[in-house]
Amino acid sequence: DKKDVRVQGFIIPLDMGDKQKHFLLSAVPPHCPFCLPAGPDAIVEVHAKQPLAYGFEPIIVAGRFAVLKDDPAGVLYRMTDAEFVAAPSR
């Protein structure tokens, strides 16, 4: 809790537009525009420093990770000050 971590996942946009600053990051890819692809234990709410380009490929973000207690929206995890991390080359 409240540690700097890196997380990989798929962007679920919360706003309109090609770039997202506040979004959900899911462990599994979205499959339906009307429902979340996973339960709350597999989703992180992300607040990025700079807007990130939305796409269908998984991304890696690094930031301050927090475990939430009694969030009114039911969110269990939140990352703040998140930044895009380039995937390591193979």
Residue frames relative to the residue before (quaternion, step in Angstrom):
aa qw qx qy qz dx dy dz
D 1.0000 0.0000 0.0000 0.0000 0.00 0.00 0.00
K 0.8479 0.0651 -0.1082 0.5149 3.55 -0.97 0.98
K 0.4803 0.6185 -0.4628 0.4155 3.54 0.98 0.97
D 0.4934 -0.6221 0.5099 0.3309 3.54 -1.25 0.46
V 0.0629 0.8005 -0.5873 0.1015 3.56 -0.73 1.13
R 0.3238 -0.6776 0.6115 0.2493 3.53 -1.41 0.11
V 0.0497 -0.7905 0.6104 -0.0099 3.55 -1.01 0.89
Q 0.2067 -0.7605 0.6031 0.1232 3.56 -1.05 0.81
G 0.2813 0.7613 -0.5543 0.1848 3.55 -1.03 0.78
F 0.5653 -0.5860 0.4762 0.3322 3.51 -1.39 -0.17
I 0.4441 -0.6975 0.4983 0.2609 3.58 -0.92 0.94
I 0.0776 -0.7178 0.6897 0.0555 3.51 -1.11 0.87
P 0.3060 -0.7993 0.4829 0.1850 3.60 -0.22 1.23
L 0.2655 -0.7510 0.5846 0.1542 3.53 -1.18 0.67
D 0.7444 0.2738 -0.1705 0.5846 3.58 1.31 -0.24
M 0.5760 -0.5485 0.4649 0.3890 3.54 -1.32 0.20
G 0.6157 0.5824 -0.4080 0.3396 3.56 -1.20 0.45
D 0.5927 -0.6014 0.4273 0.3231 3.52 -1.32 0.45
K 0.7483 0.3022 -0.1804 0.5623 3.58 1.21 -0.46
Q 0.1528 -0.8050 0.5725 0.0286 3.53 -0.97 0.93
K 0.1794 -0.7757 0.5975 0.0954 3.56 -0.95 0.92
H 0.7479 0.1888 -0.1089 0.6270 3.58 1.23 -0.57
F 0.2255 0.7757 -0.5471 0.2192 3.58 -0.48 1.19
L 0.4438 -0.6273 0.5511 0.3253 3.52 -1.37 0.04
L 0.1971 -0.7467 0.6231 0.1236 3.55 -1.13 0.70
S 0.1390 -0.8233 0.5499 0.0215 3.56 -0.60 1.21
A 0.5218 -0.6387 0.4727 0.3105 3.56 -1.11 0.71
V 0.7638 0.2505 -0.1482 0.5761 3.60 1.17 -0.53
P 0.5745 -0.6154 0.4006 0.3616 3.61 -1.07 0.62
P 0.5396 -0.6055 0.4649 0.3551 3.58 -1.13 0.61
H 0.1358 -0.8101 0.5680 0.0526 3.56 -1.03 0.79
C 0.7672 0.2052 -0.1162 0.5965 3.58 1.27 -0.21
P 0.4344 -0.7255 0.4597 0.2714 3.63 -0.78 0.91
F 0.7174 0.4616 -0.2438 0.4612 3.60 1.22 -0.29
C 0.7738 0.2774 -0.1677 0.5442 3.60 1.22 -0.06
L 0.5243 -0.6099 0.4856 0.3424 3.55 -1.25 0.41
P 0.4787 -0.7091 0.4375 0.2768 3.60 -0.95 0.81
A 0.7923 0.1678 -0.0791 0.5813 3.59 1.22 -0.34
G 0.6048 -0.5527 0.4283 0.3812 3.54 -1.30 0.16
P 0.7261 -0.4594 0.2889 0.4222 3.58 -1.27 0.18
D 0.6223 0.5539 -0.3495 0.4287 3.60 1.16 -0.43
A 0.7219 0.3945 -0.2324 0.5188 3.62 1.28 -0.21
I 0.6603 0.4679 -0.2958 0.5075 3.60 1.27 0.34
V 0.1289 -0.7682 0.6245 0.0558 3.55 -1.07 0.87
E 0.3308 -0.6928 0.6005 0.2236 3.59 -0.97 0.86
V 0.1144 -0.8217 0.5581 0.0163 3.59 -0.74 1.09
H 0.0992 -0.7309 0.6734 0.0490 3.53 -1.11 0.91
A 0.1643 -0.8266 0.5355 0.0549 3.58 -0.31 1.28
K 0.5625 -0.5882 0.4624 0.3519 3.56 -1.22 0.55
Q 0.7792 0.1072 -0.0241 0.6171 3.56 1.01 -0.93
P 0.5799 -0.5831 0.4224 0.3810 3.61 -1.08 0.59
L 0.2364 -0.7655 0.5866 0.1184 3.56 -1.03 0.86
A 0.5247 -0.6328 0.4704 0.3209 3.56 -1.09 0.74
Y 0.3619 -0.7269 0.5476 0.2017 3.55 -0.92 0.98
G 0.1433 0.7738 -0.6076 0.1068 3.56 -0.98 0.86
F 0.5899 -0.6016 0.4224 0.3340 3.54 -1.32 0.03
E 0.5857 0.5671 -0.3676 0.4475 3.59 1.28 -0.12
P 0.5527 -0.5943 0.4457 0.3778 3.62 -1.11 0.49
I 0.1732 -0.7662 0.6112 0.0970 3.56 -1.19 0.62
I 0.3093 -0.6995 0.6020 0.2296 3.54 -1.35 0.20
V 0.0275 -0.7785 0.6270 0.0076 3.56 -0.94 0.92
A 0.1920 -0.7547 0.6182 0.1072 3.53 -1.20 0.66
G 0.2746 0.7591 -0.5550 0.2006 3.57 -0.96 0.83
R 0.6687 -0.4751 0.3915 0.4170 3.53 -1.37 -0.21
F 0.1981 -0.8110 0.5472 0.0595 3.57 -0.54 1.24
A 0.0156 -0.7983 0.6019 -0.0159 3.57 -0.97 0.88
V 0.3127 -0.6935 0.6174 0.2001 3.54 -1.16 0.74
L 0.2573 -0.8005 0.5288 0.1157 3.56 -0.67 1.15
K 0.1757 -0.7543 0.6234 0.1078 3.52 -1.21 0.61
D 0.8610 0.0375 -0.0554 0.5043 3.58 -0.84 1.00
D 0.2060 0.7671 -0.5745 0.1979 3.61 0.92 0.87
P 0.4876 -0.6982 0.4305 0.2990 3.65 -0.75 0.97
A 0.6883 0.4607 -0.2871 0.4812 3.61 1.14 -0.53
G 0.5336 -0.6502 0.3965 0.3678 3.59 1.25 -0.08
V 0.4120 0.7013 -0.4776 0.3321 3.58 1.25 0.27
L 0.2887 -0.7792 0.5354 0.1510 3.57 -0.92 0.93
Y 0.8058 0.1793 -0.0551 0.5616 3.58 1.09 -0.78
R 0.0388 -0.7848 0.6185 0.0087 3.56 -1.12 0.74
M 0.1321 -0.7577 0.6342 0.0793 3.55 -1.12 0.78
T 0.0982 -0.7899 0.6044 0.0320 3.57 -0.87 0.99
D 0.8053 0.2323 -0.2133 0.5021 3.55 -1.30 0.45
A 0.2528 0.8069 -0.4958 0.1978 3.56 1.09 0.73
E 0.0773 -0.7708 0.6317 0.0279 3.53 -1.20 0.73
F 0.5487 -0.6023 0.4762 0.3307 3.54 -1.20 0.67
V 0.1261 -0.7630 0.6303 0.0677 3.56 -1.06 0.83
A 0.4174 -0.7042 0.5126 0.2591 3.58 -0.76 1.02
A 0.4989 -0.6482 0.4859 0.3079 3.56 -1.02 0.84
P 0.5303 -0.6269 0.4487 0.3529 3.60 -0.99 0.70
S 0.4784 -0.6615 0.4886 0.3079 3.57 -1.02 0.74
R 0.4033 -0.7304 0.5060 0.2187 3.54 -1.10 0.73
